[in-house]
Amino acid sequence: MNKLNSSAYLASLNIDKMHFGLKVITELLSRMGNPQNSFKTILIAGTNGKGSTAAMTSAILSSAGYKVGLYTSPHLVDVRERIVINGKKISRKEFNRTIAYAKDKIQQPVTYFEILTAAAFVYFQNQKVDIAVLEVGLGGRLDATNVCKPLVSVITNIALEHTLYLGDTLESIAREKAGIIKQNGICLTAAGQKKVLEILENICLRRRAKIYCLGRDIKIKKQKDGFFTYQGFNRNLKNLTIPLQGDHQLSNAALALAAVELCEKKGFRIDDAAIYSGLKNTHWEARLEVLQNDHIFLLDGAHNPAGINALCRSLKKDFSYRRLILIFGSLADKDYRRMLRKIVPLAKIIILTQLKTKRAVSVNDIMETVKKMGYPAIVTENVKQAIERAQAVAKKQDLICATGSFYLAGEVKQAFRDC
């Protein structure tokens, strides 16, 4: 299958369609020889921070000399961003070949995410990775990634999200995400709500799994000089640093460090130098990413109220600027109204934009929400136009922040690459 056919085939699958169940992916992988069982895995779920935690975990293991697969979603510009080994995304040739192989094994309709998950497993098997770090797509219990038997199941945090699919309470969402906890397995979490922890602990008890919590079993502390310390199971490390902005990334770093320590108990050897180097060299796009320094252009993929909360804290604490110029676009199935209520009051200039995806909320609907809040806003037809308007009004000491969706982040990245 050539590149055009692979692209056309993936385009024919509805990227937004989901199968809530493991039957289709399980049967497909069985016909492929169950490639997911040929390497060790770490499985990461949670409302926010999954990708950052996965990236840091992968970077540490890579720095320790292991061949590490990394499977994440969504992608920003190129679908191949989802399937990476030691920082290098799958080649076009291998991607086309792997998609073609997976497609040939299909005997019933599959989703976009299922075919990519199967392709990632096959690629990691063919490349003989030592371990793969897998980011859950949605939820956990019924997610296509949840067919593996992870060394560690990580649940970063839990907040209200995807309520149509996961339930409209923290408890129901916690149960769905806890579906990645295996019998006699290990759960690692930074979730802090009492009722959420009770659910996780009860599920671990029933499954005879161990649970480790940030703040109780592992601890992290910010130093005055911008570095941080980590107190883990067997390690006490000082003067650690990560290039990812925001205090919330320290919690993600703690989970990555703890996951690596737990891997050590399973036979992986990771020295302190690999930890320092891996964290320091972690690269993860669209997470408080500065795309431009002459009047800062900040890109953040926050797409739910909890993510916007973290962004707002960082805008107040980590950045210095005269005016905040906000570019905002969102999906219709996200709680964009609550997101706007949190971030709009921080902005002096508000630019709203229409995203290309069919899932996007109408920019006019966003405008109505902002108008009801009592704020003026500029409406633009597309992201490129929004960027041009923001750049035109920005002064040297201003900060432009684009946020609200990973789809927005992808369009912003593409616009910057086209410049």
N, C-alpha and C positions, 0 to 999 in steps of 0.2 A: 504493500500500500504506500503510495507516495504522499508527500506532504499535503498536497491539495486535498486528496481523499481523506486523510486523517483529520484535517481541519474541517472539511465538510461533514464528516461523520460526527465529530464532537458537536458541531453547530446544529446538527439535526436532533441532538438530545436536548431536552429542556433543562437548562442548567439549574432551574429553580424547582424542578420536580424531585420529590423525595420518596423513598420507600421506607416506611417505619416498620422495620423488621429485618432480620438477618438471613432469611431464607434464600433470597436471590443471590446475594453476595457469597453466601456459604456454598451454594451449589455451583456457582461460577468458579470459585477458587478450588473446589473439589475437582472439577474437570481440568484445572490447570496444575493439579498435583499439590495443592495447598502450599504455595510458595511462602506464605506468611509464617510457616513453621520452621523455615530453614535458617532463621536468624533470631537473635534476641531482640526484644523490643521494650521500649518505655512508652506508655500511653498517657496522653495529657488531655484532660477535659477541664472545663471551667467556663465561667461567663466572660472573663477578660484575662489577658495575660498568657493565654495558651501558647501563642506563637512565640512571644518573647522568651518564655520559659523553655520552650523546645529549642529555640535558636541557641540559647546559652548552654543548655545541656549538650547539644550536638557539638558546639564549639569546644567545650572542655574535653569531651571524649575524643574528638579529632586531634586536639592538641596533645593528647596522651598517646597518640600513635595508632588509634583504631580507625578502621574504615566504617564511617557512620552515615547511614541513610537518614534523610530528614524529609518527612512528608507533612505538608502544611496546606492550609486553605484559608481564605481564597487567594488567588494570585492577583497581582496588581495590573500588570501589562501582558505578560506572557505566561500561558498555562504551564510552561515547563518550570516556572519558579516553584511549583508545588513539589517537584521531585528532584531532590538534591543529594549528592554524596560529597562529603567533606568540602562543603561550600560551593561546589560546582553543579549547576543544574544539568539535567539530562540533555544530551545532544539531540538535535532535531532528528538525526538518523535513528538513534536508539528510541526516541519517543515514538516516531512513526512505526517502527518495527514492533515495539511493545504494544501499542494500541491495536495494531493489526492482529497480533497474536491473541490478545484478549478478546477482540471482536469475533474472531473465528471460533471461540469457545462458548459464545453466547447461545443459549437455547430458549431464552425468554427475555422480555423487555428489561433493560437495565437503565439506571439513571446515569447522568453525567458523573456524579461523585463516585458511584459504584465502579464504573469502568476505569476511572482514574486511580482509584484505590487498588483495584486488581492489577493495573499496569505498574503502579509503584512497587507492589509486592514482588511482581515478576522481575522487574528491573533490579531491585535490591538483591533478589536471589541470584540472578545472572551475574551481578557484579560482586557477589560473595561478600556482602557487608558483614561486619562483626556484630553490629547492633543497629537498629533503626529507631529513631525518635518520631513518634506518630502523634499528630494533633487531631483530636476528635473534630469532626465537622460540625455536628449539632447534637446537643444532649450528651448521650453516652451509651445508654443501655441498648438502643436500637441503631446506633451509628455503624456504618460499614467498617470502620476501623476496629470495632469491638469484636473481631473474630480472632485476634491474636491472644497470646498468653504472656502478658507483660511481666518483666521482672519487678516493675514498679508501676502502680497506677496513681497518677498525679491529678488532683482536683484543685486547681489554682484558687478559685473563689466562686461564690454563688450569689447571684442577684437575679432580679426578675428579667427575663428575656424569652423570646420565642414562646410567649405564653399560650399561643394558639396550639402549639405542638407539645410543649413540655408541662403545661399546667400554669395556673395563675397564682400560685403561692410558692414561697421559698421552699417549703417542705416538698411539694410535688417535683419541683425542679431539682432539688437535692437528690431525690430518689432516682430520677432519670440519670443524673450524672454519676451517681453511685453504682450504676449498672456496669461500670468498667472495673469495679473491684472484684477480683476473682477469689474463688475458694482457696483458702490457705495463702492468699496473696498479701500484698503490701499496699497500703493507701497512704499517700502523703498529701497534706493539704494546708492551705493558708486561710481557709474559710474561718471566719471568726464568730458568726452568729451562733448563739447557744442552741437554738432549735435545729439549726443545720448540723452542727457538730453531734448533737444527740442522734440524729438520723444516721449520719455516717458511722458513728461508733456502734450503733445497734446493728447496722448491716454488716460491719466488720466482725462483730461478735458472732452473728449467725453464720457467717462464712469462714469463721476461724481465721480471719485476716488480721494483720497488725495494722495499726493506724498511728501515724506520727504527725504532729501538728506544729505549725510555726508559732513560736511564742511559748510553747511548752517543751517540746522535744528538741527543737532547733531554734536558734535565736540569731537575730541580725541587728546591728546597731550602726547608725551613721556617725562617722567621725567628723570633727570640726573642719578638717582639711579637705572634705569632699570624698574621702575614701570611706570604706565601711569595714566592719568586723563581722565574722561569722563564727558562731559556736555551734558545732554539729555533734554528731554521734561520737566521732573519734578525732575531730579536728577543731582547732581554735586558730583561725586565720585573721590577721590584721592587714590593713592597708590594701584591701581589695578595691578594684575599680572596674566600672563598666561604662561603655560609651553611650548607653541608652539613658536618656534624660527622664527625670521624674522619680520621686521617692517610691512610687508604687513598683518601680522596677527592682527595688531592693528585695521586696517580697518574692518576686519572680526569680531573682538571683539566688535567694536562700533555698527555694524549692529545687532549682537546678543543682545547686551544691549538694543538697541532701539526697537527691536522686542519684547523683554520681557516687556519693558515699555508699548508698545502698547497693549500687552496682558492684562496688568493690567487694562487698560481702558475697557476691555471686561470682567472684573470680576475676573481675576486671582490675587492672592495676593502674592507678592514676596518682601521680605525685603532685606535690604542691605547685611545682613550676607549671604543670599543665593546667592547673586550676587558674592561676594568676594570668597566664597567657591566654587561655581560652576565653575567660571573661573579658579581658581587656580588648580582645580582637573580635568580639561578637558584633555582627552586623545584622540589623533587622530594620527593614524599611517601613516608613509610614507610622512609626511610633515616636512621636515628638521629634520627627526628623527635620533638620534644618536644610532646606534646599537652596537657600540664598542668604548671604550674610549682610549685604548692603541693603538696609532695611530688611530685617529678618523675614524670611518666608518659611513658616512652620507648617509641616504637614502631619496630621495625626488621624489615624483610622478609627477614632472613637465613634461607636455606632449605637450606643445604648446609654441610658442615664448614668450608670456606674462608670463607664468609660469617660463620659463628659465630665463627671465629677473629678476624676483623676486629672484630666486635662486642665480644668479650671484651677485646681490646686497648684499645678505646675506653672501655669501662666502667672499666678500671683506670687509664687515663691522663687521660681528658677529663671525667670526672664525679666529683663528691664527694658521698658519701652515707653514712648509718649502716648501713642494711641494704638488700640487694637482694632485691626481691620479684619472682620470675620467673613470668610467665604463658607457658606453652608449649603449642603444638599443631602438628601436622605432617601431611604427606601420607605415605601408606604406601610410596610409591616413592622417598622421600628417605632418606638415611642418618641417620635421627633418633637412632639409638643413639649414633653418634659425636658428633652435635651435643650431645646431652645430657651425654655424658662431658666435654665441653669447658666447658659453661656452668653445669651444676648445682652444681659445687663453689664457685662464686662466690656462690650464692644462700643466703639465710637462710630464706626461705619459698618453697616451690615449689608453684605452682598449675597443674595440668594440665587441659586442656580438649578437648572434642570439637568438631571443625570440621563444618560442614554438608555439605561436598562428599563425594561418594561415594568420592573418592580418599583421604580422610583415614584415617590410622591410628587404630585404636580407642584411646580414652583409657586403657582398661584395659591395653592392650599397652604404652603409654608408662609407665604406673604400674609394670608389672612390671620394666621396664628400670631405672627410678629406684630401685625397691626393692632390686634386685640390686646397685646401687651403694652401698646402705647409707644412703639418705636418705629421710626421711619426705616425703610430698607430699599435697596436697589435690586431690581429683578433682572436677571440675565438669562438668555436662551440656552447657553451651554457653558461648560467649565472654562473653555478657552477664553470666552468673552468675560467671564467672571475674573479670571486672572488678569486680563488686560485692564479691566476697570480698577482692580485693586492696585496694580502696579502704577497706574496713572495718578491715583490720589495719594499714594504712600510717600511720606517724607523719610529722611534718613533715619530718624529715631523711632519710626513706627514699626509695628510688627503685624504681618499678615499671617493669619492662621486659617487654614482650610481643613474642615473636619465635618463629621456627620455620617460618613460611610466609607467602607473600603472601596466601593465602586467610585466614589468621588476621588479617593486617594489614587486609584489607578488612572483615572482620567487626568489628574494633575500631573502625575509622573510622566504620562505619555506626552502631555503638552510641553513639559520641560525638556523632554528628549527631542521633540520636534523643533525646538527653538534653534 
